[in-house]
Amino acid sequence: MFRNDYGVFCADEVLEALYRVKNEENFGYGEDIHTKNAAKLIRLTFGLKEDAGVYFLSGGTQTNMAVISYYLRPYEAVICCDSGHINVHETGAVEASGHKILTCPNEDGKLTVAGIKDILAKHIDNHMVKPKMVYISDSTETGTIYSLKELKAIRKVCDENGLYLFIDGARLGTALTCVGNDVLPIELGAIADVFYVGGTKNGALFGEAVVINDPKLAPDFLYHIKNRGALLAKGFVAGVMFETLFDGGLYFRLALHANEMAKKIREGLREIGVRLYGNSPTNQIFIYVEKEKRNAVLQRFALEPWGEEGNEAILRIVTSYATKEKEVDELLAYFRNI
């Protein structure tokens, strides 16, 4: 199973923590001690002030839609690259909330300053939607990451043009722990107006932690979460999970393991002669396979079909905190044999 990084129940430590508190009685809707402690640990990890808002939602699409629709007025739009998750893999959730997504070509899966400026130059009067937010994801849809220099450049153009910067962190753990990353958690926390920390794809049963740096930007966010059907009555379940993930660095250890397994696969495939698609340094690996061999590969291993180029198919391999080295060895042995 190399199809995704959310196909396993949850990390053992998370399950054990949930079991320990299974008979507790807690306040609902995030008013419990576990949720408050989890928020405190996340603020400490990302170097945030005590009044930074931390909110727990169930999944990535819900989170992206809730954040974007909260920040933007009806006539305002969000900028992202053409391969951005909100544009290609969320079934129009943002548009359904009443906000247009303005896209520009990606470079290695990333949004560029030039792309942002090009969109701004084309939206010049009140007969068009008004760009007001920039959306990026780290890591990106194709597993690439933003350097600190790139993030600062995007922050600068946002400041110059009155734009919010929203970072989708569904796979933030693998972005911050991969080889070549030069962004510290506290640096990312300082750059974004709002970002979220993904738990669904890194050891939790479910859940994303939304972080809003400036409390002035979120006086009514809880009202909005409730209005969008996203406020969890049993919010303490998410609280326990994120409390466990961020108490002692478990979150980053789990992500690091996923990256290490991906690195072994990447290096092993290169030695065999398998051609890689893209430049992902994280837990997503994209490979070219002859079309006539695709079905045989997919019968043996659960991989994600990603596209086609000429006579080749592109398949995605994804590792997770639960990927075993034995499974990696079996995958490499199979490709060596074919």
N, C-alpha and C positions, 0 to 999 in steps of 0.2 A: 504494500500500500504506500505509494508515493504520489498520490493524487492531490493531497492538500495537507495543511497543518492544523486542521481542526477536526480530524476524523477520529481522534482518541478522546475518551471520556474527559479526563483531566489529570493533572499531575498528582502523584501519590500524596505529596505533602498537602495539596489542596483538599483532596478527598478525606484525608485524615483529620484535617482541621474542621471540615464540615461535620464529620462524624462526632468529633469531640463536643460540638455545640448543638447537636441534633435535638436535645431536650430543653435547650434554653428558650425562654420567652423574651422576645425583643420588641421594641417599638418598631412600627412599620415605616415605609416610605423614606428610608435613609436616616431616620432619627435615632438609630441605635449606636451603641458604643463602638461596634466593629467598623461600621461605615465611617464614623468620625475618625477613628484611629487610622484606617486605610487612607483617608484623605490627608491626614497629617503626614504619614509616611511618604506619600506621593509628593507633597509639597517639599519635604526635606530632600527627596531624591533629585528633584528638578530645580532646586534652589529658589523656590517661590515664597512669597510673603504669606503670612498667616491668614490674610484675608482673601487669598486667591481661591476662587470657587472650584470645587471638585465634585462632579456629578457622575453617577453610575447608570449607564443605559445597557440595554441587552445586546445590541449588535451593531455592526458597522454601518449598514445602510440606514438604519433608524437614527443612528448618531449623526451621520452626515446630513440627512434631511432635517433633523431637529436643529442642529447648529446653524446651518445656512438659512433656514426659514426664520430663525429667531433674529439673526443679525441683519437681514436685509429687508428693506421696505418693498412694497409690491412692485415698484418700477425698477428695482435694482437687480443686478446680475452678478454671477460668480465667474471668474476666469480660471480655466484649467487647461492642460494640454489635451490633445485629442485622444490620448491613451489613458487619461485619468479615470480612476475608478467610478466617480460619479457620472462620467459621460458614457462609459461602455458597459458597466456591470451592475447598474442599480435600477434598471427598468423604468427610467424616467422619474424616479422618486423626487428628485429636486425640482424638476419641471412641474410635477404634479402639485408641488407646494406653491407654485406660482412664480418661480424664478428661472430665468433663462440661464443656460450654461454657455459661455462664450469660449470657444476653443481655438487653439493655435497648434501648429505642428510640434511634436515632441522631439527632443534630442536625447537619444538613449533612454527614453521613457520619462524624461524630465521636462518640466516647464522652464522656459528661459526668460531672462529679462527682456530680450528682444521681442519675444512673443507677447509678453504683457504690454510692452510699449506699442506694438503694432495694433493690438486690440484697442488700447486707449486712444490711439490716433484716429481710429475709425468710428468711435462713438463720441461725437462732439456736440450733440444738441439734444433737446428734450423730445425729439421725435424717435429716439432710440432708447433702449434700456441703458441704464447707467451702471457701468462697472463699479463695484464697491468692495468685492472680496476676491482674494487670490487663494485658490485651493491647490495644495500639493500633497503628495503622500510620500512618506519615508519609512520603509523602502517603497519604491514605485511599483507599478503594476507588472513591470518586467524585472523586478528584483534589484534595480540599481539604487544608488543612494546619493544624497546631496552632500557636497562638501560644505565646510563652514563658510568658505568664501562664497559659494553659490547661494547659501541661505542668507548671508549678510547682504548680498547684492539684491536679492528679492525683497528683503526687508527694507532696503534703501528705496527701491522704486515704490514700494507700498507707502512708505512715509511721505515721499514726495508727491504722491497722488491721492492721499487720503483713503487708502485701501486697507481693509483688514487682512491679516495673514492667518489662514487656517491650515494646520498640518494634520492630515489623516495619519494616525499612528497605528493602524491595524496590525502592521508588522514592525512597529517601532523597536521592539526588542532586538530583532535580528539586524536592523539597520545600525543600531548603536553598538553592537558587539561584533560586527564583521571586520575582516581584514581590510584596511584602507580607510576605515571611518576615522574622521578627525573631529567629530562633533561630540562634546560632552553633554550629558543630560542637562546640566545647569545652563549650558549655552543654548540648547534648543528651547528650554523653558523661557529664556529671556528674549528670544527672537520672535516667537509666535504670539499672536494675540489670543488665540485659542488653539488647542491641540488635544488629541486624545491618545490614551495609552491602551493598546489593544490587549485584551485578555483572552478572547475567544481563540486566537491563533497562537497563544503562548501559555498554555497550562491551565487556564480556567475552564469551568464548564461552559461559561458564556460571560460576556460582559466587556464593556469599554468604559474607561474612566475619562470623562471630558474635563479638561482643565481650562479655566478662563482666568487669565492673568489679572486683568483689571476688574475688580468687583463693580465698578461703575458701569461696565458693559453688560452686567448680568443681574440687574436688580429683580427681574421677574422671570429668570430662566426656569425656575421650578414650576411656575405657572404654565410656561410654554411646554415643558416636558409632560406635564399632566394633560394639557390640552391635546397633545399629539399622541396620547395613549402610551407614553413611554415611561411613566413613573411606576416603578416596581413596588407593589405592596410589601413583598418580602425582600426589600432592598438590603436587608442584613445578610442575605445569602451572597450577594455581590460584595458586600463589605467584608465578610469573612474571607472570601477568595482573594481579594486584592490586599487585604491585611497580611495574608500569608505570603503572597507573591513579593511584597515589598518589605517584609520584615527579614532582613539578613541577606538581601540580594538574590533571592530565588529567581525572580523574574529574569534577571540578566544571565544567570547560570543556565536556565532552560533555553534561552535564545542562543547562547553561545554553543550549546551542544548541537542545536539544529544547524548552526553555521559550520561547525566542525565536521558534521556528517556530510553536509553539502560540499565542503571543500574536498573531502576524500573522494566523493563521487566525481566532482569536476576534474580533479587531477587524474583519477583513474580513467575516465572517459577520454581525456586528451591523450594519455599514453596509448590507449587502444586505437585511437585515430578517429573517434567520433567527433564530428564537427559541432561546435556549440553556436547557438544563436544568442546574440546580445552579450552584454558584459556584466552580468549579475555577480556580485560578490557575496550575496546573502543566501538564504535557504531555498531560493527558486533557481532552477537550472533548466535551460531551454536547449533542446538538441534537435539536430536534423537526423531523420531516419528515412531510408528509401521507402517509398509508398508501399511497395510489395511486401515489406517486412513489418509495416505498422501494425497490422492486425495480430500478427504473431506476438509482437512485443506486448500489446495491450491485453492479450489473453493470459500472459504470464505475470505481468505487473500492472497495477492500477496506476496509470499515468494520465495526465490531462491533455487531450488533443488541443493544440493551440492554433493550428493553421497549416497552410501549404505554400510551398514555393517551388514552382516547376515540378520536377519529378520527386520532390522530397516533402515529407510531412514534418511539421514542427511539434514536438511533444514537450510538455512541462513535467519536470521532476521536482517534487517538493519534500523537503525533510522537516522534521519537527523535533520537539523536546523528547518525544517518545521513540524516535528512530533508533534502531539497534544496529551496531556495527556489523553484526552477522547479516542483517538484511542488505546493508550496503555491499558487503562482499558478494552476496548472491546476485545482486543487480549487476555488478561489474563483471562477474564470471559469466553471466548470461550474455552480455554485450560482447565479451571477448570471444565467446563461442560462435556467435552469429556474424 
